[in-house]
């Protein structure tokens, strides 16, 4: 008999997908982005377009060129009657909206977050370096203790000559020298 592994069902996979934090963060970002886009569009239409109109002859979105023949539009519906108009003012307005949105997102969100992440990474590396230093220092202390114990017992290479007495720093020769003889 062949044992079959139970595969997770579609519902379990969907539930796991929804309960991950990334999905919720993404949903919040989309909602905030949509609200922010409305603010930027209002600034472009309410402030930038009238400023362009003050220097030019009309609103920014009203600027257009006629590609073929005289362009005529129905004043009631705004539909094109004749000619081929190119509405470059609308494109310029949308481009300004995009640039303003991109600048605000970069300077208020991306740049501060990248600086924060760089600082966090530097702290992590510094902490990691301190931890490595502590581990090396601990290892050196343990080696010195081992060498001192080996010297006290007259271990390998030391013999039982009595040169490794207690409290002399492991026989390293840095104890007091008796010069009264």
Secondary structure by P-SEA (a helix, b strand, c coil): cccccccccaaaaaaaaaacaaaaaaaaaaaaaaaaaaaaaaaaaccaaaaaaaacccccccbbbbccccccccccccccccccccaaaaaaaaaaaaaaaaaaaaaacaaaaaaaaaaaaaaaaaaaaaaaaaaaaaaaaaaaaaaaaaaaacccccccccccccccccccccccccccc
